[in-house]
Amino acid sequence: MKLKVITPYKGPFEYINFRGFAKGSILPFVCYVDGCEGKFGSPEGLGHHFEHQHPKIHKTGIVCHRCLSYFDNQAKLKAHKCVMEGFAHYRELLAFETAKASEAEKAARALVDKAKEAENARVAAEAAHKAALNAYDDASCDEAIAEEEADKVRGEAEVFVLTFSRRSQVRKMPTRPPKPKKMSRRKFKISKRRPKLPIRQRGKLTF
């Protein structure tokens, strides 16, 4: 009785697609027992075949752990060429291609990260440039306002200086000469009086 294995062999890289192996068109696991033409698509199917179709050989326990083929003695096991060795080159190639693809993916991700960093740097540079322009505009406006304030203060100072100088000039202008002082009437009368004479001569004076 032949067992039909629907599930293909699942290798280390998921289902191995080797010359139609995964599709079931190729059944590489063949029973080596004389007169038996059992072919299977997976090691499990071959092991199940030995368990049910060749129980004596299965009871020996001498098995190839890769393809699950059972043998009568160790000599046959050592002379056995496992069918899995035929997939070694394919597995190596698949591993190489997988590693190559992973490296390319890593490089692409690194480039994407660098592109994102460059984009962020560009956005930051544009923001800094805009901020610098705004600061320059604000500074120019402040400078213009400061110049206007300075001109205003300068004008007020000039007006104040002119006004103060005019006032000082008015104060320093020559005035009229002072009028001569009039003698007081008392002093005038005293000066017009007769001179005082000694008492003995007062009665002798005549006018």
Helices and strands as residue ranges (DSSP letters): E 10-11, E 14-15, E 29-30, E 39-40, H 43-53, H 55-60, E 62-63, E 70-71, H 74-79, G 83-87, H 88-172, H 185-192, G 199-204
